[in-house]
Amino acid sequence: MRNAWLATIGVAAALVGGCSTAPFVGYRNGPVTLYIGDVRHICAAGGSTNRGCTMRYPNGRIEVYCADGDYECLAHELRHVADPTWEHDLDHRNVSAR
């Protein structure tokens, strides 16, 4: 829970710090908003290799961030949305096209 709180604070600070005109496009459907574009500055709290991230808020809102055209990231982050208890695979296998 502490990591989620720190990530939320980091995002809020980034938005207040001038990222309100961030280079991405958002698509909303119900409580879920998908952001596509240059999302590295939003997901930076997770590490330098972060290509995307999912953020959950206490009010039930969910935000998913992925780079434009990165379908592996999208599949990965949507898995977090579909199953909030899912944890990353221990064998570090990639999602593959089917």
Sine and cosine of phi, psi and omega as CSV:
sin_phi,cos_phi,sin_psi,cos_psi,sin_omega,cos_omega
0.00,0.00,-0.57,0.82,-0.01,-1.00
-0.90,0.43,-0.64,0.77,0.03,-1.00
-0.89,0.46,-0.65,0.76,0.02,-1.00
-0.90,0.44,-0.65,0.76,0.01,-1.00
-0.90,0.43,-0.69,0.72,0.01,-1.00
-0.90,0.44,-0.65,0.76,0.03,-1.00
-0.89,0.45,-0.65,0.76,0.01,-1.00
-0.90,0.44,-0.69,0.72,0.03,-1.00
-0.89,0.45,-0.65,0.76,0.02,-1.00
-0.88,0.47,-0.67,0.74,0.03,-1.00
-0.91,0.42,-0.71,0.71,0.01,-1.00
-0.87,0.50,-0.68,0.74,0.01,-1.00
-0.91,0.42,-0.63,0.78,0.02,-1.00
-0.91,0.42,-0.66,0.75,0.00,-1.00
-0.92,0.38,-0.66,0.75,0.03,-1.00
-0.93,0.37,-0.52,0.86,-0.05,-1.00
-0.98,0.21,0.13,0.99,0.09,-1.00
0.90,-0.44,0.17,0.99,0.00,-1.00
-1.00,-0.08,0.25,0.97,-0.04,-1.00
-0.92,0.40,-0.31,0.95,0.08,-1.00
-0.96,-0.29,0.70,0.71,-0.06,-1.00
-0.87,0.50,0.53,-0.84,-0.05,-1.00
-0.99,0.14,0.86,0.51,0.09,-1.00
-0.56,-0.83,0.27,-0.96,-0.02,-1.00
-0.91,-0.41,0.66,-0.75,-0.01,-1.00
-0.94,-0.34,0.61,-0.79,0.07,-1.00
-0.80,-0.59,0.83,-0.56,-0.06,-1.00
-0.91,-0.41,0.66,-0.75,0.09,-1.00
-0.59,-0.81,0.96,-0.27,-0.04,-1.00
0.89,0.45,-0.73,-0.68,-0.05,-1.00
-0.99,0.14,-0.05,1.00,-0.07,-1.00
-0.96,-0.27,0.76,-0.65,0.11,-0.99
-0.86,-0.51,0.78,-0.63,0.03,-1.00
-0.97,-0.26,0.81,-0.59,0.05,-1.00
-0.93,-0.36,0.80,-0.60,-0.01,-1.00
-0.87,-0.50,0.73,-0.69,0.04,-1.00
0.58,-0.82,-0.50,-0.86,0.00,-1.00
-0.99,0.12,1.00,-0.04,-0.12,-0.99
-0.97,-0.26,0.16,0.99,-0.06,-1.00
-0.84,0.54,-0.63,0.78,-0.03,-1.00
-0.94,0.34,-0.43,0.90,0.04,-1.00
-0.98,0.21,-0.67,0.75,-0.10,-0.99
-1.00,-0.07,0.17,0.99,-0.07,-1.00
-0.88,0.48,-0.44,0.90,-0.03,-1.00
-0.89,0.45,-0.38,0.92,-0.03,-1.00
-1.00,0.10,-0.14,0.99,0.01,-1.00
0.80,-0.59,0.23,-0.97,-0.10,-0.99
-0.95,0.31,-0.37,0.93,-0.02,-1.00
-1.00,-0.07,0.16,0.99,-0.02,-1.00
-0.94,0.33,0.87,-0.50,0.05,-1.00
-0.99,-0.15,-0.19,0.98,-0.01,-1.00
-0.18,-0.98,0.13,-0.99,0.02,-1.00
-0.32,-0.95,0.32,-0.95,0.06,-1.00
-0.83,-0.56,0.73,-0.69,0.02,-1.00
-0.84,-0.55,0.75,-0.67,0.04,-1.00
-0.92,-0.38,0.64,-0.77,-0.01,-1.00
-0.90,-0.44,0.46,-0.89,-0.04,-1.00
-0.84,0.54,-0.43,0.90,-0.02,-1.00
-0.99,0.14,0.06,1.00,0.03,-1.00
0.99,-0.10,-0.13,0.99,0.01,-1.00
-0.95,0.30,0.61,-0.79,0.01,-1.00
-0.78,-0.63,0.72,-0.69,0.07,-1.00
-0.86,-0.51,0.76,-0.66,0.02,-1.00
-0.89,-0.45,0.77,-0.64,-0.02,-1.00
-0.87,-0.50,0.78,-0.62,0.09,-1.00
-0.54,-0.84,0.43,-0.90,0.06,-1.00
-0.95,0.32,0.49,-0.87,0.02,-1.00
-0.87,0.50,0.81,-0.58,0.03,-1.00
1.00,0.10,-0.03,1.00,-0.02,-1.00
-1.00,-0.02,0.99,0.11,-0.09,-1.00
-0.95,0.30,-0.46,0.89,0.07,-1.00
-0.91,0.42,-0.67,0.75,0.06,-1.00
-0.88,0.47,-0.71,0.70,-0.03,-1.00
-0.87,0.49,-0.71,0.70,0.03,-1.00
-0.88,0.47,-0.66,0.75,0.00,-1.00
-0.89,0.45,-0.76,0.65,-0.04,-1.00
-0.93,0.36,-0.57,0.82,0.05,-1.00
-0.91,0.40,-0.48,0.88,0.08,-1.00
-0.90,0.43,-0.61,0.80,0.08,-1.00
-0.89,0.45,-0.61,0.79,0.00,-1.00
-0.94,0.35,-0.71,0.71,-0.06,-1.00
-0.92,0.39,-0.57,0.82,-0.03,-1.00
-0.70,-0.72,1.00,-0.01,-0.05,-1.00
-0.86,0.50,-0.34,0.94,-0.01,-1.00
-1.00,0.02,-0.12,0.99,-0.02,-1.00
-0.91,0.42,0.69,-0.73,0.06,-1.00
-0.90,-0.44,0.41,-0.91,-0.06,-1.00
-0.85,0.53,0.60,-0.80,0.03,-1.00
-0.87,0.50,0.65,-0.76,0.00,-1.00
-0.97,0.25,-0.39,0.92,-0.04,-1.00
-1.00,-0.01,0.02,1.00,0.08,-1.00
0.84,0.54,0.54,0.84,0.07,-1.00
-0.95,0.30,0.54,-0.84,0.03,-1.00
-1.00,0.05,0.38,-0.93,0.14,-0.99
-0.96,0.28,0.69,-0.72,-0.01,-1.00
-0.87,-0.49,0.45,-0.89,0.05,-1.00
-0.93,0.38,0.59,-0.81,0.00,-1.00
-0.84,-0.54,0.00,0.00,0.00,0.00
